[in-house]
Amino acid sequence: MTRQTAHTNDAALAAFIAKKAEIDAMLSRLQAFSADHFGADPERVNWSHVGSLEYQAHLLKQISDFAFGEGEHAA
């Protein structure tokens, strides 16, 4: 491996690790938000809460399908 390739790989690895840390932080926040019923009072849940959660689930499914090659990203 040349010095230029090693430098490029080091920079790519650093960027990858930084982006992974960003994703890990988002996942941690989402897990805590889920544990708190996504900020909804279980005694006062209404269809607006359901719609919001449905939209969030839709976005997460897109990410999951992309990550695992499923849904529209299936081979």
C-alpha positions in Angstrom: 0.0 0.0 0.0 1.4 3.4 -0.9 1.5 6.3 1.4 -1.2 8.1 -0.5 -3.5 5.0 -0.3 -2.8 4.7 3.4 -3.6 8.3 4.0 -6.8 8.0 2.1 -7.8 4.9 4.0 -7.0 6.6 7.3 -9.1 9.5 6.4 -12.0 7.3 5.3 -11.7 5.2 8.5 -11.8 8.3 10.6 -14.8 9.7 8.8 -16.5 6.3 9.0 -16.0 6.0 12.8 -17.2 9.6 13.3 -20.4 8.9 11.3 -20.9 5.6 13.2 -20.6 7.5 16.5 -23.3 9.9 15.2 -25.6 7.1 14.3 -25.0 5.3 17.6 -25.9 8.5 19.4 -29.2 8.8 17.4 -30.0 5.2 18.1 -29.4 5.6 21.8 -31.7 8.7 21.9 -34.4 6.9 19.9 -34.2 3.9 22.3 -34.6 6.2 25.3 -37.5 8.0 23.5 -39.2 4.7 22.8 -38.8 3.7 26.5 -40.6 6.9 27.3 -43.5 6.1 25.0 -42.1 8.5 22.4 -43.0 11.4 24.7 -46.7 10.4 24.8 -48.7 10.0 28.0 -50.1 6.5 27.6 -53.3 7.7 29.3 -53.8 10.4 26.6 -52.7 8.7 23.4 -54.8 9.7 20.4 -54.7 9.1 16.6 -52.3 11.9 16.1 -49.7 10.0 18.2 -50.4 6.9 16.1 -49.9 8.8 12.9 -46.6 10.3 14.1 -45.3 6.9 15.2 -46.4 5.4 11.9 -44.4 8.0 10.0 -41.3 7.4 12.2 -41.7 3.6 11.7 -41.9 4.1 8.0 -38.7 6.1 7.9 -36.9 3.5 10.1 -38.1 0.7 7.9 -36.6 2.5 4.9 -33.3 2.6 6.7 -33.6 -1.0 7.9 -34.5 -2.2 4.4 -31.4 -0.4 3.0 -29.1 -1.7 5.6 -30.2 -5.3 5.2 -31.0 -5.4 1.5 -34.7 -6.0 2.0 -37.9 -4.4 0.7 -37.2 -2.2 -2.3 -33.5 -2.7 -1.7 -33.7 -6.5 -2.1 -31.5 -8.1 -4.7 
